[in-house]
Amino acid sequence: MSQGTQTQNNGPAQAVRHSFTLTDNETGESWELPTLHGTIGPKVIDIRKLYSQTGAFTYDPGFTSTGSCSSEITYIDGEAGVLLHRGYAIADLAENTDFMDVCYLLLHGELPSPEEKEQFDGDITRHTMLHEQLVRFYSGFMRSAHPMAIMVGVVGALSAFYHDSTDINDPMQRMVAAHRLIAKMPTIGAYAYKYSLGQPFVQPHNSLAYSENVLRLMFAVPTQDYEISPVLARAIDRILILHADHEQNAST
């Protein structure tokens, strides 16, 4: 079980008949705490009513023994070396899919058909460029600034430029916002790197695969052709697959 992250995979936890009994040795009072079981991983003691029933909190620094939510997206057990996305083992995904497949899987729950993959690829590539005024944000940062700090600033400004996808209650707007983030993050990250070097920005190219565009954006320069290494592109793709769901602090 991922400590402090998700406790279940492929469906919300469901209550079963098993329970634990908590006893206050000072007063002799006891409380029955139900357990929850996911499709994988250890059982979980449901303590949501603990405070209202007992007046006591739990003390668990770092959530070392606490699952903070149930997840239909990811299951991770770092000690056992297990990582599942929507029930698929990460090794199988890395071997047999690409990053766009995994993005679709995380968003929709299933791997795409060839037709769905083609449509999804098109939905992503049409959003790869940045608004020209957003690009000007970079000139406001020190060139020595940490790239993550620059990326946080630029991503935070996206909603000021793309007003049509800010309603969190609208499923379509949420999906458009997700597509834009997937599409624009390589551009945003690469521009932070290019800015630190004082090099000109390179535009993404829609004829390239996602990982190929990452390499082009990062390392191409206008004065010469850039030859993309298939080995490096595949390596980037697998790295992205491994980190596609960065647990609940960033996604779930």
DARABEL-V77562 format. One record per residue. RES is the residue in one small letter. OMEGA is omega in whole degrees, 0 to 359 (NA if undefined). Layout:
BEGIN
res	omega
RES	OMEGA
RES	OMEGA
END
This chain:
BEGIN
res	omega
m	176
s	185
q	179
g	180
t	185
q	180
t	183
q	177
n	176
n	174
g	180
p	179
a	180
q	179
a	175
v	188
r	181
h	178
s	172
f	177
t	178
l	181
t	173
d	184
n	179
e	183
t	183
g	179
e	180
s	178
w	179
e	181
l	181
p	175
t	178
l	179
h	172
g	179
t	180
i	178
g	182
p	175
k	187
v	175
i	181
d	182
i	183
r	181
k	184
l	183
y	182
s	181
q	188
t	185
g	183
a	174
f	170
t	176
y	184
d	181
p	179
g	181
f	183
t	178
s	186
t	169
g	188
s	180
c	170
s	184
s	172
e	189
i	191
t	167
y	181
i	173
d	185
g	182
e	180
a	181
g	182
v	173
l	180
l	170
h	181
r	179
g	180
y	177
a	185
i	179
a	178
d	179
l	181
a	183
e	193
n	181
t	171
d	186
f	179
m	175
d	184
v	175
c	178
y	180
l	181
l	182
l	190
h	176
g	179
e	174
l	185
p	168
s	178
p	179
e	179
e	179
k	179
e	179
q	181
f	177
d	179
g	179
d	181
i	187
t	180
r	182
h	189
t	182
m	175
l	174
h	186
e	178
q	176
l	178
v	180
r	177
f	186
y	182
s	178
g	181
f	170
m	179
r	178
s	182
a	178
h	181
p	180
m	178
a	178
i	181
m	178
v	180
g	183
v	179
v	179
g	181
a	184
l	184
s	177
a	182
f	183
y	187
h	187
d	182
s	183
t	180
d	185
i	181
n	181
d	182
p	180
m	179
q	176
r	181
m	178
v	178
a	178
a	178
h	181
r	180
l	178
i	185
a	190
k	184
m	175
p	179
t	180
i	180
g	181
a	179
y	176
a	178
y	180
k	181
y	180
s	180
l	185
g	179
q	177
p	178
f	178
v	180
q	173
p	180
h	188
n	176
s	184
l	173
a	186
y	182
s	177
e	177
n	177
v	181
l	179
r	182
l	183
m	196
f	178
a	174
v	185
p	188
t	180
q	177
d	178
y	179
e	183
i	178
s	177
p	180
v	179
l	180
a	178
r	178
a	178
i	181
d	181
r	176
i	179
l	177
i	181
l	184
h	186
a	175
d	184
h	178
e	196
q	181
n	182
a	186
s	187
t	NA
END
